Amino acid sequence: MHRALLVSEVLQEIFSHLTKKKFLAALARTSKSFYDTAMDLLWAEIYNIDPLLGCVKRLHPMIYYGRPKYSSRSWSDGVEPLSKYEARQFLRHAARVRTLSIHGYHGTVPLLTPHYHFHLLSSLPIETCVFPRLLSLNWIVRHPDDKYLHLFLSPTLRHCHLLTIHCDLKSIARRCAALESLSIVHSEVPMAAHDISVLSDTVRSCNRLVKLCCPLLDSAALEYLSKLPTLVTMTINGFGTDNLLGRDNLNFAPFLNLAALYLSLSTLHFVTATNFTTFIQHSEFPSLREFKLQVLHDSYWAQAERIIGALSQHKACQILEHVEISFCDPEPLEYLGNPLPVIRQFLPFMQLRCLQLDVGPLYLDNDLLLEAMSSWPHIEYLHLEKSDYCEPAVTFRGLFAALRLCPHLHTLRILMDALFIDIDPKVESFQHPSLQNLHLSDSWIRDAEAVALIIFSMLPHVSEVTYSGYTGRNSLAWGEVNRRLRSFAQAV
């Protein structure tokens, strides 16, 4: 054996490229020199505790030759907990686990009756650290099985993702002093005041948080976070409680190093918008570079507009580089015949590099596009497309006048009037230096050859135009545009 293979770091680098666990298991049996490195990688990441329980001789045939995976009954029903000897077998391998996911899924399919087999660990002393080297825990477990969470907490834990506000949530901060990332799955309804209080107290006990994802906290917890120098990313994904911030004596310190703020919600209503608006108005974000607002179900633009309005009047708008606003299913009746003039609210964001607005029909014409591009000289990615109930008003001449002002733009998604040809590429000498990805949504065209010639002549790095409609007459026209683009390129 070469001397280099006696160095654990060299072995780890070599073994890390093995994609199948059966190869690692074979290496562990091959040589004592390979054993620890191979076993560490073999057990580094597991899903559920079944593989660990399978190392117990008594349980092995029950797991791998027992009831079908989708049976309503579990193979562990009526099975006695681990004995002291069996517990040592279990713990010997558990000590190697670095990433652990506990969930009620088989593959990507949710199980009607999840089986976690936690009762088999009930013989372990409550102070036992089952996973002493665990770095990441994904705990998608519902009551009453979540009472076993304490067995999965480790002093080395860095990342923790939980399904609900757990009754032992406070113990996470106490037992996991190195915790850097805490995530609580968002709530579909406003959370109880008690749960918010428990969560807020827990967060106030964490002094190394880098990433936090949870429902809106109480004002004391927000004030604590505003002074936490390690916090870089914060996601608010639930409603909190009514009138949570309805006070005049809020006094937050700057979120000094917060670089990304995300609001991800199932719905957005008046109280939620008020809370978030108040939160933004009473906070400082001297390092904020990225902001996202995502609403998953039906909502009304007026509520989102209040939040965006508060942000556009905030000092942070002068340094923000990445902004995304998206409604997955906006309420169409609110917009019918009334395109949203929302783009003007983003004109003060002078440092924008990425802007994505997916909120309903947007009002956009040649003049407004030109004004926007003159306000965003650093823009690289621009998504201003939502075609429902909206007639396009941007023409080719207006598009290229605006493109002259943004030389760094590489991706553009927009709805335009491609029926009206108001530019002659044989006369124009302009060529955009960087645009590569052009998506023209449901833009209708009549003259495929003329459109292809304009794009080929003035956007030399665009080899294909993408579009939303992939069936019907218009899709055939855009397909013809792309065929001609390829033909022009081959002829050069």
C-alpha positions in Angstrom: 0.0 0.0 0.0 1.3 3.4 -0.9 2.3 5.6 2.0 -0.1 8.4 0.8 -3.0 6.1 1.6 -2.0 6.1 5.2 -2.9 9.8 5.4 -6.6 10.2 6.5 -7.0 13.4 4.6 -5.9 11.8 1.3 -8.2 8.8 1.9 -11.1 11.1 2.6 -10.6 13.0 -0.6 -10.4 9.8 -2.7 -13.3 8.1 -1.0 -15.5 11.2 -1.2 -15.7 10.7 -5.0 -17.4 7.3 -4.6 -21.1 7.8 -5.3 -22.5 4.5 -4.2 -22.5 3.5 -0.5 -21.9 -0.2 -1.3 -18.4 0.7 -2.5 -17.7 2.5 0.8 -19.0 -0.6 2.7 -16.7 -2.8 0.7 -13.7 -0.6 1.4 -14.5 -0.6 5.1 -14.2 -4.4 5.1 -11.1 -4.4 3.0 -8.5 -2.9 5.3 -8.3 -1.6 8.9 -6.5 1.4 7.4 -9.6 2.2 5.3 -12.2 1.4 8.0 -12.7 4.7 9.9 -12.5 6.9 6.8 -14.9 4.7 4.8 -17.3 4.4 7.7 -17.4 8.1 8.4 -18.4 8.8 4.8 -20.8 5.9 4.7 -22.8 7.2 7.7 -22.2 11.0 7.0 -25.7 11.6 5.7 -28.8 9.4 6.3 -32.5 9.7 6.0 -34.5 8.5 9.0 -33.0 6.1 11.6 -33.9 2.8 9.9 -30.4 2.3 8.5 -29.0 2.6 12.0 -31.6 0.3 13.5 -30.8 -2.1 10.7 -27.3 -2.6 12.3 -29.0 -4.2 15.3 -29.0 -7.9 14.6 -32.5 -8.5 16.1 -34.1 -5.7 14.0 -32.3 -6.3 10.7 -34.8 -8.9 9.3 -37.8 -6.9 10.5 -36.6 -3.8 8.6 -35.5 -5.4 5.4 -37.9 -8.4 5.2 -40.9 -7.2 7.2 -44.1 -5.4 6.2 -44.5 -3.5 2.9 -43.2 0.1 3.1 -46.7 1.6 2.5 -48.4 -0.6 5.1 -50.5 1.2 7.7 -48.7 -0.7 10.4 -45.0 -0.3 11.2 -42.6 -3.2 11.5 -41.6 -1.8 14.9 -45.2 -2.1 16.4 -44.9 -4.2 19.5 -41.1 -4.5 19.3 -39.2 -4.1 22.5 -36.8 -1.1 22.9 -33.1 -1.5 22.4 -31.2 -3.4 25.1 -28.0 -1.9 26.5 -25.9 -4.0 24.2 -28.1 -3.1 21.2 -27.9 0.5 22.1 -24.1 0.4 22.0 -24.3 -1.0 18.5 -26.7 1.8 17.5 -24.7 4.5 19.1 -21.4 3.3 17.6 -22.6 4.1 14.1 -24.8 7.1 15.1 -21.6 8.8 16.3 -20.5 9.1 12.6 -23.6 10.8 11.3 -23.1 14.5 10.3 -26.4 15.2 8.4 -29.7 13.6 9.4 -33.2 14.0 8.0 -36.2 12.7 9.8 -39.5 12.9 7.9 -42.6 10.9 7.0 -41.7 10.3 3.4 -40.6 7.4 1.3 -38.5 9.0 -1.4 -40.6 12.0 -2.4 -43.9 10.3 -1.6 -45.6 11.4 1.8 -46.7 8.5 3.9 -50.2 8.5 5.2 -49.0 7.1 8.6 -45.3 8.0 9.1 -43.4 5.5 11.2 -40.4 6.9 13.0 -39.7 4.0 15.4 -38.6 6.4 18.1 -40.0 4.2 20.9 -37.1 1.8 20.3 -34.8 4.5 21.7 -36.8 5.0 24.9 -34.4 2.9 26.9 -31.6 5.5 26.3 -31.0 7.9 29.3 -32.5 11.3 28.7 -29.1 13.0 28.8 -27.7 10.7 26.1 -26.1 12.5 23.1 -27.0 10.1 20.4 -25.4 12.0 17.5 -22.3 13.8 19.0 -21.0 14.9 15.6 -24.2 16.0 14.0 -24.0 19.2 12.0 -27.4 19.4 10.3 -30.8 18.2 11.4 -34.0 18.2 9.3 -36.8 17.3 11.7 -40.1 17.0 9.9 -42.0 15.2 12.7 -45.4 15.8 14.1 -46.9 15.5 17.6 -46.6 13.2 19.6 -43.5 11.8 18.0 -41.7 15.2 18.3 -41.2 14.6 22.0 -38.0 12.6 21.2 -36.3 15.7 19.7 -33.9 15.9 22.6 -32.2 12.7 21.5 -31.2 14.3 18.2 -29.7 17.5 19.6 -25.9 17.8 19.5 -23.5 20.4 20.8 -21.9 20.4 17.3 -25.3 21.2 15.6 -25.0 24.1 13.1 -28.2 23.8 11.1 -31.7 22.9 12.4 -34.9 22.7 10.4 -38.1 22.0 12.3 -41.7 21.4 11.2 -43.4 23.1 14.2 -42.9 25.1 17.3 -41.7 22.3 19.6 -42.3 22.1 23.3 -38.6 21.6 23.9 -37.6 24.4 21.5 -35.9 26.3 24.3 -33.5 23.4 24.8 -32.1 23.8 21.3 -30.3 27.0 22.3 -29.2 25.5 25.6 -27.9 22.2 24.1 -26.7 23.5 20.7 -24.5 26.4 21.5 -22.9 26.4 18.0 -26.2 26.8 16.2 -25.9 29.0 13.1 -29.1 28.3 11.2 -32.6 27.8 12.5 -35.6 27.2 10.3 -39.3 26.7 11.4 -41.7 25.7 8.6 -44.1 28.5 7.8 -47.6 28.5 9.3 -50.8 28.7 7.1 -52.7 30.5 9.8 -51.7 33.2 12.4 -49.8 31.4 15.1 -50.9 31.4 18.8 -49.4 34.0 21.0 -47.9 31.3 23.2 -46.0 29.7 20.3 -44.7 33.0 19.1 -43.5 33.7 22.7 -41.7 30.4 22.9 -40.1 30.9 19.5 -39.1 34.5 20.3 -37.5 33.4 23.6 -35.6 30.7 21.9 -34.2 33.0 19.3 -33.1 35.4 22.0 -31.0 32.6 23.4 -29.1 32.0 20.2 -26.0 34.2 19.9 -24.4 32.8 16.8 -27.3 32.8 14.3 -26.3 33.5 10.7 -29.6 32.4 9.0 -33.0 32.5 10.5 -36.3 31.4 8.9 -39.5 31.6 11.0 -42.8 33.4 11.5 -42.8 37.1 12.5 -41.4 37.3 16.0 -42.4 39.7 18.9 -40.8 43.1 19.2 -38.3 42.0 21.9 -36.9 39.2 19.7 -36.7 41.5 16.7 -34.8 44.1 18.8 -32.4 41.3 19.9 -31.8 40.2 16.3 -31.2 43.8 15.2 -28.2 43.9 17.4 -26.9 40.4 16.5 -23.7 40.9 14.5 -23.7 37.4 13.0 -27.1 37.5 11.4 -26.8 37.6 7.6 -30.0 36.1 6.2 -33.5 36.4 7.6 -36.7 34.8 6.2 -40.1 35.6 7.7 -42.6 32.9 6.6 -45.6 33.2 8.8 -48.0 35.8 10.2 -47.2 36.0 13.8 -50.1 37.5 15.8 -52.5 40.4 15.2 -51.2 43.9 16.1 -47.8 42.4 17.0 -46.1 45.6 16.1 -48.9 48.0 16.7 -46.9 50.1 19.2 -45.3 53.5 18.9 -42.3 52.7 21.2 -40.4 50.4 18.9 -36.7 51.1 18.8 -34.7 48.7 16.7 -30.9 49.0 16.3 -29.5 48.5 12.8 -29.4 45.0 11.5 -25.7 45.7 10.9 -24.7 42.7 8.7 -28.1 41.6 7.4 -27.6 41.1 3.7 -30.8 39.3 2.7 -34.4 39.7 3.8 -37.1 37.4 2.5 -40.8 37.5 3.2 -42.4 34.2 2.1 -46.1 33.9 2.9 -49.1 31.8 2.0 -51.4 34.8 1.9 -51.1 38.5 2.5 -53.8 40.5 4.3 -54.1 43.9 6.0 -52.7 43.0 9.4 -49.7 41.1 7.9 -48.9 44.0 5.6 -49.2 46.5 8.5 -46.8 44.4 10.7 -44.2 44.1 7.9 -44.5 47.7 7.0 -43.9 48.7 10.6 -41.0 46.3 10.9 -39.3 47.9 7.8 -40.0 51.4 8.9 -38.5 50.9 12.4 -35.4 49.0 11.2 -32.1 50.0 9.6 -30.4 47.8 7.0 -27.0 49.3 6.2 -25.8 46.0 4.5 -29.0 44.8 2.8 -28.3 43.6 -0.7 -31.2 41.3 -1.4 -35.0 41.5 -0.8 -37.7 39.0 -1.8 -41.5 39.0 -1.3 -43.3 35.9 -2.3 -47.0 35.2 -1.8 -48.1 31.7 -2.5 -51.9 32.0 -2.9 -54.6 34.6 -3.8 -53.9 38.0 -2.4 -54.4 41.7 -3.2 -51.7 43.9 -4.6 -52.6 46.8 -2.4 -51.2 45.0 0.6 -47.9 44.2 -1.1 -47.7 47.8 -2.4 -47.6 49.1 1.2 -44.6 46.9 2.0 -42.8 47.9 -1.3 -43.7 51.6 -0.6 -42.0 51.4 2.8 -38.9 49.8 1.3 -38.7 52.4 -1.6 -38.7 55.2 1.0 -36.1 53.4 3.2 -32.3 54.1 3.0 -31.8 50.5 2.0 -33.2 51.1 -1.4 -30.0 53.0 -2.2 -27.9 49.8 -1.8 -30.2 47.0 -2.7 -29.0 44.9 -5.7 -31.4 42.0 -5.9 -35.2 42.4 -5.6 -37.9 39.8 -6.3 -41.6 40.3 -5.9 -43.9 37.4 -6.9 -47.5 36.4 -6.5 -47.9 32.8 -7.5 -51.7 33.2 -8.0 -52.7 36.9 -7.9 -56.4 37.8 -7.9 -57.2 38.7 -11.5 -60.3 40.8 -10.8 -58.2 43.3 -9.0 -56.2 44.0 -12.1 -58.8 43.6 -14.9 -58.4 46.6 -17.2 -56.0 48.3 -14.7 -52.3 47.4 -15.2 -50.1 48.0 -12.2 -47.9 51.1 -12.3 -45.6 49.4 -9.8 -42.3 49.8 -11.8 -42.1 53.5 -10.8 -41.7 52.4 -7.1 -38.4 50.8 -8.0 -36.8 53.8 -9.8 -35.0 54.9 -6.6 -33.2 51.5 -6.4 -30.1 52.9 -8.2 -27.8 49.9 -7.5 -30.2 47.2 -8.8 -28.5 44.3 -10.6 -31.5 41.9 -10.6 -35.2 42.8 -10.6 -38.0 40.3 -10.9 -41.6 41.4 -10.8 -44.2 38.6 -11.2 -47.2 40.3 -9.8 -49.9 40.6 -12.5 -50.2 42.8 -15.5 -47.6 45.6 -15.3 -48.0 49.0 -17.0 -44.9 49.5 -19.2 -44.4 51.6 -22.3 -41.4 52.9 -24.2 -41.0 56.0 -22.0 -41.3 54.2 -18.7 -38.8 51.5 -19.8 -36.3 54.2 -20.9 -36.7 55.9 -17.5 -36.3 52.7 -15.7 -33.1 51.7 -17.5 -31.6 55.1 -17.0 -32.2 54.6 -13.2 -30.6 51.1 -13.2 -27.2 51.5 -14.9 -25.9 48.3 -13.3 -28.9 46.0 -14.1 -28.0 42.5 -15.2 -31.2 40.5 -14.9 -34.6 42.0 -15.6 -38.0 40.2 -15.4 -41.0 42.5 -16.1 -43.4 40.0 -17.6 -46.9 39.0 -16.6 -49.2 39.2 -19.6 -52.7 38.5 -18.2 -55.2 41.2 -19.2 -52.5 43.5 -20.4 -51.8 44.9 -23.9 -48.1 45.3 -24.7 -46.9 48.9 -25.3 -43.1 48.4 -25.7 -42.0 48.5 -29.3 -38.6 47.5 -30.8 -37.5 51.1 -31.0 -38.4 51.7 -27.4 -36.6 48.4 -26.4 -33.4 49.2 -28.1 -33.4 52.8 -26.9 -33.5 51.4 -23.3 -30.9 48.7 -23.9 -28.4 51.4 -24.9 -28.4 52.5 -21.2 -27.8 49.1 -19.6 -24.6 47.5 -21.1 -24.4 44.8 -18.4 -27.9 43.3 -19.0 -27.6 39.6 -19.8 -31.2 38.4 -19.2 -34.4 40.1 -20.2 -37.9 38.8 -19.8 -40.6 41.2 -21.1 -43.9 41.5 -23.0 -43.7 43.7 -26.0 -45.5 44.7 -29.2 -43.6 42.6 -31.8 -46.4 43.1 -34.4 -45.3 46.7 -35.0 -41.9 46.9 -36.7 -40.7 50.4 -36.1 -36.9 49.9 -36.5 -34.7 49.0 -39.5 -31.7 47.0 -38.5 -29.9 47.8 -41.7 -29.8 51.4 -40.8 -29.1 51.0 -37.0 -25.5 50.3 -36.0 -26.2 49.5 -32.4 -25.3 46.0 -31.0 -25.8 45.1 -27.4 -22.6 43.8 -25.8 -24.0 41.4 -23.2 -27.6 40.3 -23.7 -27.8 36.5 -24.0 -31.2 35.4 -22.7 -34.3 37.0 -24.3 -37.8 35.8 -23.2 -40.7 37.6 -25.0 -43.5 35.9 -23.2 -46.8 35.9 -25.2 -45.7 38.6 -27.6 -47.5 38.3 -30.9 -45.6 38.6 -34.2 -46.5 38.7 -37.8 -43.3 38.9 -39.8 -40.9 36.3 -38.4 -38.1 37.1 -40.9 -38.1 40.8 -39.9 -38.1 40.0 -36.2 -35.3 37.5 -36.6 -33.2 40.0 -38.6 -33.6 42.7 -35.9 -32.6 40.3 -33.2 -29.6 38.8 -35.1 -28.3 42.3 -36.1 -28.7 44.1 -32.8 -28.5 41.3 -30.2 -25.5 39.2 -31.5 -25.3 37.0 -28.4 -29.0 35.9 -28.5 -29.0 32.6 -30.3 -32.7 31.8 -29.4 -35.8 33.6 -28.2 -37.9 31.8 -25.6 -41.6 32.5 -25.2 -44.5 31.3 -23.0 -46.9 29.8 -25.5 -45.6 26.5 -26.9 -48.8 25.6 -28.8 -50.9 27.4 -31.4 -50.2 29.7 -34.3 -48.0 32.2 -32.4 -45.6 29.5 -31.1 -45.1 28.4 -34.8 -44.1 32.0 -35.6 -41.6 32.2 -32.8 -40.3 28.8 -33.9 -39.7 30.2 -37.3 -37.8 33.2 -35.8 -35.5 30.8 -34.0 -35.0 28.7 -37.2 -34.0 31.9 -39.0 -31.6 32.9 -36.2 -29.8 29.6 -36.6 -29.7 30.0 -40.3 -28.2 33.5 -40.1 -25.6 32.3 -37.6 -24.6 29.4 -39.9 -24.2 31.7 -42.9 -21.7 34.0 -41.1 
